[in-house]
Amino acid sequence: MALEENNEIILGDEQIVGSDGLTVSSDQDDYSPGSTAIITAEGVEEGGSVTFEVDHVTDPGPDGIYGTADDTTVDLGGDGHDSWTVVDGGEGDLDGEANGVIVTEWYVNPDDSLNETFLLSATSGDSTAYSSFTDSASYNLDQWKNGNSVIPTPGDGDEWVNGNLNEQQARYSEGDFVPYRATISDLTEGTYFLTIEYDVTEGGQHALDYLGSYDESFGPGSTHAGDTVPDPVDGTVLSPTPTSSLDVAIDLNVTEGVDGILGTADDIVQEGGSFTMYGATLTGYALAGADGDFGTADDVYFLSGDGVWGNGDEAEVTGFDNYISGAYSTTSLTSAYVGSQIYNLSGDFSGNSQQSLTVIFDYSGASGEDAVLAWGGHIATNDDWEDLANPSGSPYHMRLIDMEAYKDDATTIKVVGTGNQDRSLSRSAIVPSNPDFTVTKTADVLSVDAAGDVITYTITLTNTGDVALSNVLVSDPLLDSLSGPVGDLDLDGLLDVDEVWTYTGTYTVQQIDLDSNGTAEPDNNDDNDGDLLTIEDPDGDIDNVVTVTVAEILDPRTASAEVDIIQNPSISI
């Protein structure tokens, strides 16, 4: 059956599915130009024939639903829109059986298919069934599967997956960044607005508290140094070299900590990170105005210049026309200021809450090509959130919420197959992190007997836990200065798992050490002798204590070394 074209409405809603139960469907909802759609008609009389046709659609008709009989079709002059007939079990039936099911195919011709919606019809006898598919911009959300081993192991299932993860597919720790990527297909030249959302809390327990880089927890010095580093363009034809990046703006809801007040003891330091894009150019973040749509005069854009906030090449722009024309001046926008504007928190940290933001990217390549955006979601830690990071079930959700796109003249670029795409990670896949380290201190001599003797001390730090340690501070008041650390092999400033750092320092024995028969230091003056350098109960050695602190462990740790004092009879005391 040939459908009427030239914008004429065809048939009625009651004819969507034939009275004999005939149905028709395609194997995908969206195709790329040059691909092949697999079409299946069911409810066919065994050995019967079905006539198929694919036509362009300009409007869903009165019912507002694409793929129904009242869709408005149009002839764009491209190839492949003539009807064709297939006999059940005959030539052209791809399943090769006379079984009441006909499988056929249709070539998505690049000559007129990009950004189009199609009406698919199947007619058998007096019955006609309808369906719809598209060739328009769309997106897909993946997260990184890294295997079920607690010990990072390359090749144990490391890959992007378009689904949810539990302990059988993935293992992450508190403080890790879970990698995500959005594959955005069938692009045409224009500006795109992609909205991302993630679950911050569930039942008052923190889940994914902020965003960062997709590879932050992989590679040398990280908790997943033994895992395969995610490749955002794996499975695509895109170059592995990023085309742009955009620093993640600071989220004040996070940095303020549990008490919600900036500048207090519970403030959280958000690890720096960025969005990374392949095949398109990230330009900044966007807010829709009162009309709720992007690409209009009341939009507000926070443009980053080189992708890094605070360099003086940023701009805050109102209106899509101003954005496109470049009719704005640059200024300096800090990460904290931008973050205070762009995040949209829904709910409350004491219950269930979600955070969202919209990134802008421009595409200027050939029509029909793809792009990839990659980022990471930070798994909240109990250290940061004062034991309020213990959600249950599958609380770690990342979503693509929507995407809008516009040409430079503000006309809409068709975007389909969007809406809420949700990927979750189970709490059972989170390995409790156990930061730990040991500190030792040794001297190169067992004893001293004269002023001027030099003692060389060696301080050794060993990471005995399962996470890298940061902000390592070593304090030794007896020693004027310390050299080191030696052992930071990757020079990342982190005491990595199993890594050993050493520091050295020297102390020159003073006469007062010998005179007091112990290290010279103030006493508590409980004898009221007024002598601040008297040790009331000398122990016959030089005591030396080092104190070490790291960000991941609350309490400082100490180690001491003792060197005996031998009183030399030749020295008058």
Legacy VTK file of the C-alpha trace (Angstrom):
# vtk DataFile Version 3.0
C-alpha trace
ASCII
DATASET POLYDATA
POINTS 573 float
0.000 0.000 0.000
1.437 3.359 -0.998
0.903 6.130 1.523
-0.317 9.556 0.451
2.405 12.208 0.589
2.876 15.953 0.091
1.760 16.769 3.625
-1.583 15.002 3.392
-2.846 13.309 6.565
-3.310 9.594 6.012
-5.739 7.095 7.518
-7.173 7.209 11.026
-5.996 6.180 14.499
-8.177 3.084 14.422
-6.001 1.725 11.620
-2.696 1.773 13.548
-2.855 -2.020 13.992
-4.810 -4.223 11.662
-7.833 -6.164 12.835
-5.983 -9.432 12.343
-3.249 -8.493 14.857
-0.634 -7.398 12.319
2.213 -5.397 13.905
5.433 -3.888 12.574
8.571 -2.698 14.376
12.210 -1.746 13.782
15.209 -3.085 15.723
16.207 0.447 16.843
14.453 3.718 17.486
17.225 5.783 15.921
19.713 5.087 13.126
22.791 6.765 11.729
22.918 7.718 8.029
24.198 4.793 5.990
23.056 2.148 8.457
20.441 -0.557 7.904
17.143 -0.834 9.755
15.898 -4.358 10.454
12.106 -4.441 10.188
9.845 -7.177 11.575
6.171 -7.759 10.765
4.292 -10.189 13.019
0.760 -11.552 12.908
1.120 -12.391 9.220
-0.827 -15.276 7.709
1.673 -18.129 7.211
2.947 -17.912 3.664
1.207 -14.558 3.208
2.703 -11.349 1.890
3.280 -7.919 3.413
3.914 -4.623 1.632
6.291 -2.274 3.456
6.921 1.433 2.981
9.026 4.082 4.759
8.122 7.771 4.393
9.292 11.073 5.840
7.155 12.614 8.569
6.839 16.346 9.231
4.190 16.262 11.974
2.723 13.611 14.311
-0.808 14.628 13.379
-3.775 15.414 15.631
-2.912 12.714 18.187
0.601 14.174 18.728
2.198 10.719 18.501
4.732 9.710 15.872
4.243 6.277 14.339
0.462 6.362 14.089
-1.800 6.495 11.093
-2.471 10.243 11.204
1.185 11.280 10.838
1.771 13.900 8.140
4.179 12.679 5.467
6.158 14.509 2.792
8.206 13.554 -0.273
11.753 14.939 0.013
12.877 13.336 -3.225
15.398 10.913 -1.730
15.797 7.263 -2.680
14.352 4.266 -0.888
10.765 5.364 -0.279
9.040 3.110 -2.793
7.035 0.256 -1.290
8.307 -3.317 -1.457
6.573 -6.654 -0.898
7.943 -9.700 0.924
6.363 -13.172 1.111
6.548 -15.039 4.433
9.291 -17.636 4.023
10.117 -16.420 0.524
12.913 -14.392 -1.003
13.605 -11.321 1.088
12.252 -12.821 4.345
15.441 -12.788 6.397
14.308 -15.489 8.828
13.744 -17.866 5.886
10.673 -19.517 7.405
6.962 -19.447 6.620
6.063 -18.843 10.271
3.818 -15.805 10.330
6.794 -13.473 10.854
8.508 -11.527 8.094
11.919 -9.928 8.683
13.165 -7.464 6.104
15.553 -4.489 5.955
15.682 -0.876 4.801
18.773 1.168 3.986
18.912 4.542 5.782
20.083 6.530 2.786
22.319 9.507 3.710
20.888 11.561 0.836
17.839 12.665 2.829
17.788 10.866 6.179
19.772 13.018 8.607
17.620 14.565 11.339
14.472 13.008 9.890
11.582 11.055 11.391
10.077 8.188 9.419
6.698 6.487 9.319
6.954 2.747 8.739
3.872 0.966 7.389
3.158 -2.717 6.803
0.065 -3.792 4.857
-1.311 -7.327 4.562
-4.653 -7.711 2.866
-7.004 -5.118 4.346
-4.897 -4.580 7.459
-2.181 -1.936 7.946
0.110 -1.484 10.952
2.412 1.459 11.709
5.588 2.280 13.573
8.162 5.078 13.642
11.910 5.535 13.814
14.293 8.440 13.393
17.680 9.530 12.178
18.238 12.508 14.469
20.662 13.671 17.152
20.435 11.453 20.228
22.511 10.418 23.223
23.532 7.359 25.158
24.955 7.117 28.713
27.587 4.524 29.712
29.465 3.881 32.944
32.737 2.024 33.487
32.771 -1.627 34.483
36.116 -2.568 36.070
35.624 -6.190 37.145
34.697 -7.805 40.449
38.169 -8.148 41.945
39.049 -6.078 45.003
42.625 -6.036 43.699
42.741 -3.932 40.488
43.343 -6.290 37.573
43.472 -5.205 33.924
41.289 -7.087 31.480
38.898 -8.602 34.048
35.825 -7.118 32.403
36.999 -3.529 31.999
34.639 -1.864 29.523
31.899 0.707 29.013
28.440 -0.666 29.722
25.042 0.732 28.927
23.443 -0.502 32.144
23.597 -0.764 35.916
26.483 -2.239 37.925
26.726 -4.374 41.067
29.567 -6.165 42.856
29.759 -8.781 40.096
30.755 -6.176 37.503
32.533 -3.402 39.404
34.542 -2.505 42.504
35.022 1.061 43.687
36.014 2.701 46.972
34.831 5.749 48.830
36.560 8.763 47.311
36.834 7.190 43.847
35.503 8.843 40.709
33.212 6.553 38.704
33.818 7.179 34.968
30.860 8.101 32.733
30.529 8.986 29.074
27.744 10.372 26.893
27.931 9.313 23.256
26.056 11.913 21.217
25.088 10.743 17.739
24.056 12.189 14.370
25.153 15.752 15.026
24.651 18.702 12.709
26.353 22.075 12.964
25.016 24.087 15.883
24.965 24.625 19.653
23.917 21.853 22.045
22.726 22.002 25.644
23.162 18.731 27.574
21.661 18.438 31.064
23.261 16.008 33.548
21.851 14.994 36.938
23.166 12.827 39.775
21.881 11.655 43.169
23.640 13.490 45.994
21.826 11.919 48.950
19.427 9.091 49.593
17.703 9.000 52.948
20.124 11.642 54.250
23.174 9.566 53.268
25.583 11.021 50.698
26.108 9.138 47.438
27.739 11.028 44.514
28.583 14.398 46.005
30.290 16.153 43.070
31.752 15.692 39.597
35.324 15.444 38.324
37.516 13.850 35.668
36.629 10.456 34.189
40.162 9.080 34.738
40.912 10.614 38.157
40.897 7.226 39.949
42.810 5.350 37.244
46.438 5.334 36.199
49.660 5.740 38.228
49.263 6.595 41.891
45.509 6.009 41.987
43.400 3.412 43.766
42.818 1.676 40.416
46.365 1.866 39.096
46.137 -1.813 38.104
42.869 -1.463 36.196
42.542 -0.560 32.540
42.297 3.215 32.117
38.928 4.028 30.482
39.083 5.165 26.873
36.114 7.478 26.236
36.192 6.940 22.458
36.403 3.138 22.605
34.009 1.673 20.039
33.780 4.948 18.085
35.709 6.322 15.113
36.681 9.479 17.026
40.300 10.441 17.607
41.619 9.599 21.102
42.904 13.184 21.378
40.394 15.395 23.231
39.143 18.421 21.341
38.225 20.428 24.449
37.818 20.375 28.227
35.867 22.331 30.829
36.759 22.602 34.502
34.047 21.349 36.846
32.839 24.352 38.828
33.056 24.231 42.623
29.781 23.260 44.275
29.333 25.339 47.432
26.801 22.825 48.737
29.744 20.438 49.008
32.527 22.747 50.148
30.376 24.065 53.019
30.332 20.581 54.545
27.781 19.090 56.908
26.965 22.345 58.730
26.299 24.223 55.482
28.552 27.096 56.523
31.673 28.040 54.590
34.800 28.695 56.622
34.203 26.229 59.455
36.107 23.123 60.487
33.972 20.706 58.470
34.533 22.382 55.083
35.267 19.911 52.270
37.967 20.389 49.660
36.492 19.418 46.302
39.079 17.634 44.152
39.638 19.455 40.888
38.483 17.824 37.686
37.077 18.484 34.254
34.666 17.429 31.543
36.524 16.121 28.499
35.064 16.216 25.002
35.945 14.502 21.759
34.631 15.735 18.415
33.048 18.973 19.661
33.977 22.091 21.641
32.857 22.685 25.212
32.189 26.364 25.852
30.730 26.556 29.373
27.532 26.142 31.374
24.018 27.396 30.729
20.856 28.332 32.600
17.467 28.421 30.886
15.459 31.546 31.620
11.859 31.885 32.697
10.580 30.193 29.532
12.383 26.976 30.503
13.918 26.585 27.039
17.452 27.061 25.795
18.280 28.981 22.645
16.176 32.004 23.656
16.727 35.607 24.753
16.533 34.961 28.501
19.203 32.246 28.669
22.295 32.952 30.780
25.647 31.490 29.726
28.847 31.191 31.764
31.601 30.862 29.169
35.011 29.609 30.197
37.333 30.835 27.477
40.146 28.285 27.624
38.154 25.859 29.782
39.752 26.981 33.064
37.956 29.378 35.402
39.614 32.545 36.663
42.027 33.217 33.788
40.338 36.466 32.806
38.986 35.176 29.488
35.543 34.221 30.808
32.181 35.839 30.063
28.686 35.902 31.504
26.278 36.314 28.594
22.517 36.774 28.435
20.639 35.620 25.333
21.350 33.109 22.600
21.791 35.814 19.942
24.548 37.467 21.986
26.223 34.113 22.483
26.197 33.327 18.755
27.288 36.815 17.672
30.112 37.059 20.206
28.741 40.442 21.270
30.138 40.318 24.774
33.276 41.300 26.640
35.467 39.033 28.728
36.040 39.235 32.459
37.220 36.940 35.244
34.725 34.417 36.601
35.912 32.250 39.466
34.993 28.593 39.776
33.166 29.294 43.042
31.073 32.082 41.476
30.114 29.971 38.479
29.281 27.062 40.762
27.018 29.268 42.853
24.981 29.989 39.699
24.810 26.838 37.612
23.916 24.021 40.023
20.272 23.175 40.547
19.746 21.241 43.800
16.453 19.406 44.071
15.491 18.117 47.498
17.466 18.408 50.708
20.629 16.757 52.033
18.661 15.478 55.031
16.545 13.313 52.717
16.719 12.557 48.989
18.408 15.121 46.762
19.651 15.475 43.202
22.039 17.954 41.636
21.929 18.986 37.974
23.767 21.273 35.573
23.777 21.962 31.828
26.936 22.034 29.714
27.159 23.814 26.352
29.079 22.513 23.376
29.370 23.666 19.772
29.575 21.227 16.881
31.040 22.326 13.539
31.938 19.037 11.870
30.349 17.073 9.078
26.665 16.238 9.421
25.854 12.824 10.849
29.001 12.405 12.929
29.272 11.733 16.685
30.887 13.280 19.753
31.697 11.983 23.230
31.619 13.760 26.589
33.405 12.091 29.535
33.418 12.913 33.254
33.524 11.279 36.694
31.192 11.083 39.673
32.850 11.297 43.112
31.751 8.665 45.639
31.164 10.527 48.915
33.318 9.558 51.900
32.392 9.178 55.546
35.452 11.255 56.465
34.058 14.203 54.512
30.451 13.794 55.579
30.994 12.770 59.213
29.706 9.197 58.825
26.768 10.274 56.661
27.902 8.491 53.475
26.323 5.070 53.984
23.429 4.840 51.496
21.937 1.417 50.821
20.680 -0.376 47.711
21.812 1.142 44.398
22.122 4.795 45.381
24.833 5.985 42.995
22.783 7.318 40.071
24.004 9.365 37.104
21.532 10.595 34.477
21.229 12.368 31.186
18.058 14.402 31.560
17.660 16.231 28.254
19.405 17.756 25.269
18.355 20.734 23.156
20.114 21.938 20.028
19.909 25.042 17.834
21.414 26.352 14.650
23.022 29.773 14.605
19.743 31.326 13.470
18.069 29.831 16.595
16.053 27.312 14.579
15.737 23.964 16.317
17.889 20.956 15.491
15.787 17.835 15.926
16.848 15.804 18.967
15.223 12.447 19.706
15.641 9.522 22.037
16.583 11.746 24.947
14.762 12.100 28.248
15.910 10.372 31.420
18.711 7.872 30.858
19.713 6.553 34.291
22.711 4.402 35.236
23.105 3.161 38.819
25.925 1.610 40.842
25.115 -0.679 43.754
26.393 0.002 47.262
27.570 -3.623 47.278
30.156 -2.642 44.641
31.743 -0.121 47.012
34.756 -1.506 48.875
35.159 0.199 52.271
38.394 2.182 52.123
41.000 1.616 54.813
43.612 4.365 54.801
46.600 3.387 56.922
50.313 4.026 57.207
53.271 3.371 59.476
55.979 5.801 60.524
59.387 4.874 61.903
62.389 6.905 62.957
65.947 5.663 63.317
69.337 7.209 64.158
72.641 6.294 62.544
74.435 6.047 65.922
73.577 4.357 69.202
75.284 6.906 71.447
77.078 10.255 71.644
79.636 11.543 74.142
80.673 15.017 73.080
79.205 18.316 72.017
79.443 18.644 68.246
78.647 15.003 67.551
76.206 14.760 64.630
73.249 12.391 64.613
71.614 11.608 61.246
67.968 10.577 61.506
65.934 8.678 58.909
62.152 8.904 58.935
60.241 6.290 56.936
56.562 6.439 55.918
54.882 3.365 54.411
51.347 3.327 53.019
49.897 0.096 54.413
46.279 0.885 53.499
44.307 0.620 50.267
44.030 4.271 49.219
46.568 6.936 48.317
47.301 9.432 51.118
47.391 13.179 50.496
48.547 16.332 52.295
51.362 14.465 54.039
52.930 16.729 56.675
56.034 15.715 58.625
57.005 17.746 61.719
60.183 17.266 63.760
60.952 20.247 66.039
64.398 18.943 67.052
65.689 19.005 63.486
66.265 22.288 61.710
65.156 20.926 58.333
64.313 17.678 56.598
65.289 16.541 53.116
62.842 14.452 51.149
60.664 12.731 50.511
62.599 10.191 48.495
60.342 7.487 47.030
57.543 9.492 45.407
58.197 7.569 42.221
55.461 9.126 40.087
56.003 12.620 41.570
52.275 13.074 42.167
52.628 14.249 45.766
50.556 11.309 47.025
51.813 8.555 49.300
50.478 5.778 47.091
49.459 2.318 48.221
52.594 0.298 49.216
54.793 3.313 48.451
57.617 4.110 50.913
58.842 7.663 51.505
62.007 8.542 53.422
63.163 11.812 54.928
66.537 12.586 56.519
67.687 15.232 58.943
70.621 15.889 61.273
71.031 17.085 64.839
74.256 18.433 66.320
74.706 17.520 69.984
74.821 20.534 72.290
76.811 20.829 75.507
73.579 21.392 77.349
72.420 17.948 76.184
75.374 16.473 78.015
75.044 18.761 81.021
71.367 17.951 81.505
71.891 14.281 80.649
69.016 14.547 78.174
67.557 16.633 75.375
67.420 20.298 76.260
63.808 21.420 76.431
61.631 23.509 78.769
60.239 21.766 81.841
56.838 22.405 83.374
58.384 24.596 86.102
56.610 22.721 88.854
59.839 23.028 90.915
59.679 26.796 90.478
63.406 26.950 89.770
62.868 29.356 86.899
65.272 27.442 84.654
63.431 26.732 81.370
66.169 24.406 80.125
66.254 21.986 83.028
64.921 18.473 82.609
63.870 17.406 86.095
64.100 13.683 85.441
66.773 13.193 82.787
66.655 9.763 81.190
70.201 9.670 79.837
69.395 9.949 76.162
68.440 12.406 73.474
64.721 11.912 72.776
63.486 12.759 69.348
59.819 12.575 68.179
58.439 13.064 64.665
54.731 13.757 64.034
53.025 12.858 60.749
49.549 13.865 59.560
47.640 12.943 56.389
44.296 14.179 55.100
42.670 10.741 55.087
43.331 9.916 58.787
42.118 12.222 61.529
44.674 11.500 64.262
48.388 12.297 63.814
50.922 9.520 64.277
54.342 9.712 65.913
57.608 7.809 66.041
60.627 8.397 68.259
64.321 7.623 68.282
66.593 7.578 71.319
70.363 8.062 71.336
72.196 7.280 74.590
74.397 9.934 76.172
77.758 8.620 77.421
79.272 11.058 79.850
82.906 11.553 78.797
85.128 11.774 81.881
87.450 14.076 80.035
84.760 16.739 79.822
84.115 18.733 82.930
80.449 18.832 83.854
LINES 1 574
573 0 1 2 3 4 5 6 7 8 9 10 11 12 13 14 15 16 17 18 19 20 21 22 23 24 25 26 27 28 29 30 31 32 33 34 35 36 37 38 39 40 41 42 43 44 45 46 47 48 49 50 51 52 53 54 55 56 57 58 59 60 61 62 63 64 65 66 67 68 69 70 71 72 73 74 75 76 77 78 79 80 81 82 83 84 85 86 87 88 89 90 91 92 93 94 95 96 97 98 99 100 101 102 103 104 105 106 107 108 109 110 111 112 113 114 115 116 117 118 119 120 121 122 123 124 125 126 127 128 129 130 131 132 133 134 135 136 137 138 139 140 141 142 143 144 145 146 147 148 149 150 151 152 153 154 155 156 157 158 159 160 161 162 163 164 165 166 167 168 169 170 171 172 173 174 175 176 177 178 179 180 181 182 183 184 185 186 187 188 189 190 191 192 193 194 195 196 197 198 199 200 201 202 203 204 205 206 207 208 209 210 211 212 213 214 215 216 217 218 219 220 221 222 223 224 225 226 227 228 229 230 231 232 233 234 235 236 237 238 239 240 241 242 243 244 245 246 247 248 249 250 251 252 253 254 255 256 257 258 259 260 261 262 263 264 265 266 267 268 269 270 271 272 273 274 275 276 277 278 279 280 281 282 283 284 285 286 287 288 289 290 291 292 293 294 295 296 297 298 299 300 301 302 303 304 305 306 307 308 309 310 311 312 313 314 315 316 317 318 319 320 321 322 323 324 325 326 327 328 329 330 331 332 333 334 335 336 337 338 339 340 341 342 343 344 345 346 347 348 349 350 351 352 353 354 355 356 357 358 359 360 361 362 363 364 365 366 367 368 369 370 371 372 373 374 375 376 377 378 379 380 381 382 383 384 385 386 387 388 389 390 391 392 393 394 395 396 397 398 399 400 401 402 403 404 405 406 407 408 409 410 411 412 413 414 415 416 417 418 419 420 421 422 423 424 425 426 427 428 429 430 431 432 433 434 435 436 437 438 439 440 441 442 443 444 445 446 447 448 449 450 451 452 453 454 455 456 457 458 459 460 461 462 463 464 465 466 467 468 469 470 471 472 473 474 475 476 477 478 479 480 481 482 483 484 485 486 487 488 489 490 491 492 493 494 495 496 497 498 499 500 501 502 503 504 505 506 507 508 509 510 511 512 513 514 515 516 517 518 519 520 521 522 523 524 525 526 527 528 529 530 531 532 533 534 535 536 537 538 539 540 541 542 543 544 545 546 547 548 549 550 551 552 553 554 555 556 557 558 559 560 561 562 563 564 565 566 567 568 569 570 571 572
